[in-house]
Amino acid sequence: MLLSTFSHFSFFHLAANMYVLWSFSTSAVSMLGREQFMAVYLSAGVVSTFVSYICKMATGRFGPSLGASGAIMTVLAAVCTKMPEAKLAIIFLPMFTFTAANALKAIVAMDTAGVVLGWKFFDHAAHLGGALFGVTRGGPGRGGGSDDGGTA
């Protein structure tokens, strides 16, 4: 499950994941610190892959389970939870902005629909596992920032 954290289905999958990781990793590293970021990222890959396996076994819908997207979803969810009012935009439609909180809600809703309806474009269960793991990492009082009363 750890090695799947670095796996991608196609070049487009790799490019999309790297763009999202590049967009959110600086904020996540600032929140958590380098060592904690690596620990969370690697753990998230394992957790999201495990959630994907459980969902596949429960539904009987088998296919590849690649943990990279779930780990990156953890980073996105942690940042969106910690900074819910941050303004985001889609790369090809920069004139339309939305809050990080609304973006996370939309992604979770889409992935929930994907699991329920059996969509196979993404590993929706891995995304949901990663999002849940990220929300628990990015919530109030989490991270290595100065708001937790300790030193980073």
MOBELZI-V282026 format. One record per run of one state. SS is the DSSP state (a for helix, b for strand, c for the rest). FROM is the first residue (numbers start at 0). TO is the last residue. If there is no record, write none. Layout:
ss->{SS,SS}
from->{FROM,FROM}
to->{TO,TO}
//
This chain:
ss->{c,a,c,a,c,a,c,a,c,b,c,b,a,c,a,c,a,c}
from->{0,2,6,10,32,33,59,66,82,86,90,92,99,117,123,138,145,148}
to->{1,5,9,31,32,58,65,81,85,89,91,98,116,122,137,144,147,151}
//
